[in-house]
């Protein structure tokens, strides 16, 4: 699926997933949409997922 994607695009995907984790954490912290604990779990899942993806694609975070 992402075989022909450039290294810069892969780095952008990894960065966007990390940014999504940060946004989920902040939404859980500052709003009543869901509890803060759920925000932490979702954020950590995004950050771990982006780390695994960066390692698989051999790009830096």
Secondary structure, DSSP 4 states (H G I P E B T S, - for coil): --TT--HHHHHHHHHHHHHHHHHHHHHHHHSSSS-HHHHHHHHHHHHHHHHHHHHHHT---
